[in-house]
Amino acid sequence: MSETLGRRSFIKNAALGLSASALPMTLVELAFAKPEDSFTFAYISDSHIQHIKGTQFVRNWDRGLIRAVAETNLLTPRPDFTMFGGDLAQMGSKPELDHGAEMLSKLRGKVYHVMGEHDYYLDLGEYWSKLFGPQYYSFNHKGVHFIVLNSILTYDDWTFNRWPSAEQRMVEMSGLDNPNGSPFMVGDKQRAWLAKDLAKVKKDTPIVVFSHSPLQKIYKGWNFWTEDAEQVQALLAPFDKVTVFYGHVHQIQYNQIGNIAFTSAMATAWPWPYPQSYAQAQQLLPKLTVQMNRADPFFERDATGWQFIDINSGRADVSFSLYNNTARRIVFDPKSGQPQDTAYQAADQRIAPQTHY
Amino acid sequence: MGPSIHTVLAVACASLFSGIALAQPLGLPPLPVPADNPQTPEKIQLGDKLFNDKRFSSTGEVSCAKCHDPQKAFTDSPLVTSEGINNLTGTRNAPTVINSAYFTKFFWDGRSPDLEDQAQHPIINPVEMGLTNHDPVLNIVRTDPEYIAAFRKAFNKEPLQVTMREVQQAIASFERTLISGDSPFDQWYFGKKQDAISEQAKRGFDVFMNKGRCVSCHTIENDHALFTDNRFHNIGVGVNRIQADIGTLAPAFLKAKADGVDVDKAVLSNPKASELGRFAVTDTLDELGSFKTSTLRNVAVTAPFMHDGSLKTLRDVVEHYNNGGITQKTDPVNDFLSGGIRPLNLTDQEMTDLVAFLETLTSPQFAAQKQASLNPASCNVSTASAASSTPARMGGAQP
């Protein structure tokens, strides 16, 4: 849009740029009835920091997290906090979690964390909790009630009795289409806690829930799934405005179930599914049967990204920052009562697919 | 695509290059010509004159050709960054005009969409030609009898009807004649002449296509090769120098821009702002520190390299990529590095081979020119150009 920077049109162009919705950096505070209720936060997820040996880590995943952190630090106005959506590590090891935490420490401001299965199934979250604190919790921020759940638990028998070693347990849970896997769940204990936590919250208070897996059932074979999703949704049903954010899926998804708006996060590591062509060097991508025809395999950051979220009127306006691609926004539309992609809408309004060459 | 009038600029020793190629140069696609600015001999000749006119600068000493010198493959090699009026230096290395007809964006950060638009900016940049506005240019072209006649012939316009639009169109038309293929690589790859390049260069081509990952941005098609994807990438040049400042610099630049600061002036006069790259144009974080993929044609005669001229030799360039976007192995990688850049683990031999391949991309006229400049006594170099479909003689307009 602002390719032409003729001197006279320049100021005009700059002004247009600022009002353009796709900008990842905005200098303008959006105006709301109660400006003090409006705020933004950044949301980075699924970095999958992977230890090779000694001081060696997979460079590709490192670069993804480093870049998301550096870009988040440039956001103007500054986000109130950053949420990390889980799967900081790949195999849950101490070196991976330490290395990831070190990179995240460059973020300005408060960082909250969600537990991912890759962080959990080696030592059942022990070291993660040492670094980042409780695995489920809630907090209030500018009139919004935030809840963080550990949604990647599973049946005790699978967790405690099935595997000869913690390492194997981690490997089995990290596989896709793995008949040895087990569905994720929030579980009785946390749901009881959630019910108690919500009992204190007024029904018109906006609620934002973070989980690693979707609190809805999408595809069981890849654990795009939470076994007790309906029971969690039932606990959230009495509230006017509920938004659920989740990671894990490494792609943009959004959905509306009853009063609950769902939006996913992109990964900083790789997209699901992804291409395995153009390797030329060891890639360390997990094995996968379904290929992606969307991402450009040369640009390792293609089809990855991060997001920042504008909370206004208690509803979320999610901006996805996507490398090599046009930024996208998923905005809650009060008219239709559901989140909508601002560019990809009804079939007759869709823009053409993104192409590189 | 407009009508393609293929003209070839010949800059060579007559003895080495007596026959001027009239067909479309081997290795290049049909010439794109905008529908509203068709190529005509009169316009091309006028553009050549404008390109070389030093009066379009505040000191009367700088023409387009100062930094895009026909004797130096239309660059100012070996300068690191270009020198404008009063020897003021900008922040960027002059890219060659040769084959710019095929580019889809102009300037290193792509802030201009076409050759016509591009031509107006250096004239009024304070470190280039230094005029405060375009009025002096219009004064000259509206009063100089030669220009009056030339604009009548080229555009059928009377002096007072001539505007910068016509001036820019004429310069662009001239620049569209500066196309050049027929390199040894073209003879080998498209012309199927097995002995056109050495075995070493052929090995280098394999590195270029595969392990070196070069071709992903410096593209080669089935029937032609422009060696550019016309896109923008952070490859760790320039931006590496400002890493510590980005946190304050990037937001401050956006603020200044919103307040009306001129991007063209800011990026050429402020070395740190310059390194923000295409971000300065589009405001998008994804393009922080990104610059345009330059063509590789004639790269062996246009040193130094990169947007800031910071790499002296092709070997330096290859090593920078081999290190994964850092010039010295111990430098820190910048946070915004393009996802396509990663360490390549090329062997010393592979890097040598790759450089040998890059040296096969020089068109014969510029190879001859380079040879002559290294050995001035060997022959007289003169600038001359000819158009295949026109009788016009367009060269020799050195003022």
Boltz contact constraints between the chains, C-beta under 6 A:
constraints:
  - contact:
      token1: [A, 3]
      token2: [B, 113]
      max_distance: 6.0
  - contact:
      token1: [A, 4]
      token2: [B, 113]
      max_distance: 6.0
  - contact:
      token1: [A, 5]
      token2: [B, 111]
      max_distance: 6.0
  - contact:
      token1: [A, 5]
      token2: [B, 263]
      max_distance: 6.0
  - contact:
      token1: [A, 7]
      token2: [B, 262]
      max_distance: 6.0
  - contact:
      token1: [A, 11]
      token2: [B, 260]
      max_distance: 6.0
  - contact:
      token1: [A, 14]
      token2: [B, 257]
      max_distance: 6.0
  - contact:
      token1: [A, 14]
      token2: [B, 258]
      max_distance: 6.0
  - contact:
      token1: [A, 17]
      token2: [B, 283]
      max_distance: 6.0
  - contact:
      token1: [A, 23]
      token2: [B, 283]
      max_distance: 6.0
  - contact:
      token1: [A, 24]
      token2: [B, 285]
      max_distance: 6.0
  - contact:
      token1: [A, 66]
      token2: [B, 335]
      max_distance: 6.0
  - contact:
      token1: [A, 67]
      token2: [B, 335]
      max_distance: 6.0
  - contact:
      token1: [A, 70]
      token2: [B, 335]
      max_distance: 6.0
  - contact:
      token1: [A, 71]
      token2: [B, 285]
      max_distance: 6.0
  - contact:
      token1: [A, 73]
      token2: [B, 247]
      max_distance: 6.0
  - contact:
      token1: [A, 74]
      token2: [B, 250]
      max_distance: 6.0
  - contact:
      token1: [A, 76]
      token2: [B, 251]
      max_distance: 6.0
  - contact:
      token1: [A, 298]
      token2: [B, 216]
      max_distance: 6.0
  - contact:
      token1: [A, 298]
      token2: [B, 340]
      max_distance: 6.0
  - contact:
      token1: [A, 299]
      token2: [B, 339]
      max_distance: 6.0
  - contact:
      token1: [A, 299]
      token2: [B, 340]
      max_distance: 6.0
  - contact:
      token1: [A, 300]
      token2: [B, 339]
      max_distance: 6.0
  - contact:
      token1: [A, 301]
      token2: [B, 339]
      max_distance: 6.0
  - contact:
      token1: [A, 323]
      token2: [B, 286]
      max_distance: 6.0
